[in-house]
Every structure is written in C-alpha cells, then in structure tokens.
C-alpha cells in the first residue's frame, strides 16, 4: 500500500479515494503520521510551512507542491527527493488577475473605489484604454502564454520575453531573449512580470530597468516580489515616471508603514493570483494524476529538480 499525505481533511475529501493508496493527513506542523511508510507529501498551499520537517520522513521520495513557485522549498529538500510543482494549476487564475490589475490601473478603478467610499462623483476624465497599447510579457511559460491568450482579444500589440530567444506561436511572432530587454522596454506601454524567482531574476527590475521604461508606462508584477527592487520602484513611481500594479511585494506581507502603500499610481493586491474558484478543480485533477502515476511507478509531471 502506498502511503501519501495531504495537508487537511478538505483536500482528502476533494481528492477522494485512489486505488492502492492510503491517504493520511499531515500539514508539516506536527509529527508525520505513518512516518516509516510515508513517501509522498503534499504540503499546505498557503502560509510558510516548516519545510525542515520534511527531514522527519525517512522514506520520503516525492514532495508535490500546490504552488507554481518553489524557490523557498529547495534549500530544505532532503537529498534524493523529487520536487514537483503545480505548473498549469494557476494559469487561469493568475492570468485573469494580471489582466484585471492592468485594466484597473489604466482605467482608474482604485480612484473610483475611494471616491465611492466618500459618496463622491468624480468629474469626467479621459482614462487610458488597454486597446492600442504595446504590452511586454516577461516570462513566457504556461502563465505567460495564458496572459497573452487573454490579452489577444484587447487589440494590443504583444511582445514576449523568455530566458532565451526562440520561435513564436499563434500569439506572438517570436519570443525574445532577456538580453534584448534594454531595446524592448522603451517601446512598451505595459510590462507584465511572470518569471520564476531565481538568481537570474532576483532584482531584475532595478533602477536601470525602470529608467528604461517609457514615461507613464505601467509595470504589472504577478511573479515574485523580489524580482523588483522595491526602493527603486518607490522612487520611480513616486516621481510620476511610471505606474505599478502589484500582486506581490518585497517584503511580503507589506508592513503597514511601508511607503509603497502610499506611492502615487501604485495598486496593490495581497498575493492572490492563484486564489480563485479556478484553483481547486485544477489542483485536484493534478493531484489525482500525480498520485496515480506515483503509485503505479510511472513518471511524474512538473518535476523541477533532478532528484
């Protein structure tokens, strides 16, 4: 019998029984149940689980995440353990939020919400439309493609950037390499970040990057907070050079006294890119597929390390 763990009773109910598999509950906070037999662990989706407790499971072979990001897990992962992420699960939710943040910032929705709270009818003003804008997507993996697909109906000009240049698809004629950013940024009206956090991407958006952006352009970050130099962003947005719509920040959660809260032209959502009704059905489908594959000794999807 294969023994795996899910983080709480709700996930156990959602996944349901799998032939040849015993599912136990473990959220990494307490002692692992069936520790000598447990070999496949699904940690909680939200919060910061005590990753070091994975070392309490002597027969651990697989850690299956419910998140697409995995940068905070790798350092605590025991040697020889496969790590799989939830690539594909968050594509729809995160892409929707990227478009929502973009439209909300361009059309002035935050100002309308504040005005409504004061029963104030704002004077008519011509706002920016997404139509006719040049949009640059930095990070053209699954979520980047999902963002491009949704934006393609908004009459925009799309440009995509990945770590290396490659052929395009039905959405973009080609994918540019990150080394081309300096020539691409000055031409863009909207820049959307959806890169994984790594040594190469940490601090990617620094003062030089922001200075290269077109005056009045919009930066949308739905990747990781540390991809952006927060101090540099506060300076650039505070000076009125650019605007920003952020689902992620550095630090996170953002302290109540942080200047980013009150920087003009900045819209902040509390890291909710994947938290929508689209999450659970896609996550359950992936978990069942992975559990069945593991129990039947078939290759797993979305493995992000070499084991």
Phi, psi and omega in degrees: 000128177277130181249123177233163178238143170242156192286338182201168183300328181298317179292324178297318178294319183294316181289322178075178182291145175233128183302131178080008184232134171255126182254125178244164181261130173202124180255014181076355183279320181258197178287140180291130177286149178050044191299330181281346180247340182294131182224350184225118187238132172248107181287168177299153180283313185261163179084192179236087181301152176286086188302331182297341181286350173299334179290352179278353184255101187296329183259019183297131180238331184220135167243119180253115181276156172261003179248159174279324179284146182217010186297331183275355184262327191304318185295332183263359185286125178300150181301140176083002182265132176283138176243123177241138178259184183256043177306133181097330183293323187259005184302308184297311183297312184290321178297318177301316182292322178301317179292320180299312180298319180298308180296318182298317180292315182295320186268001173080023182303318179304321179293323179295320180296316178297316180297321179298322178297338178253015181052042185248128176266109184288148176294151181297136180214139180283113181267167178284139174259154173285329178303140178075003179278153171264121186242127178252124176256117180258109187111096187246056171266209184301313181288321177302317177296320179296322176295313180300319181298319180287326180284340186298340179270004184257014177060045178251167172257116186262138172228138182240145178230136174229183182298328178225151177292146177201177179294156180274198180218201181287351183257325180227142183293331178203161176249122182277156174276157182296338179290351179264003186302319185300329179272338182274321188303317184296346184264355191262144174268328180226133177239119182250127181260124175214052179261153171288155177279126179208177176301327182284332185256344179297125181073017179305317180270089181251193183298321179295318178301310183294325178292334179281342181290148180297141177305128179083003180283171186242130174257125179242121181244111174239026181257264177222146184301321185288354174292337182248135171284106187298318180299318179295323179293317178301319179295312185292315180288322180297330178277357179081011181288317182223171170243167181213144173231117193235125169265348181225149181220167172227111007280172180214129357298153181286124180302150184298333182263012183286137183296340181299329179304325189247015178285129182302139176078012181250127176249130184235129168244150192274059177053063182241020184306317182265356187269082176216176180294346179283346186291305189302309183298324179287323178293318179298317179299318179294315181300315180297317179298315182291319180295316179297316180298317180295314181298329181261012175059041175256159180299146178267154173277160166062027177289127188250002175226175184270003181073000000 
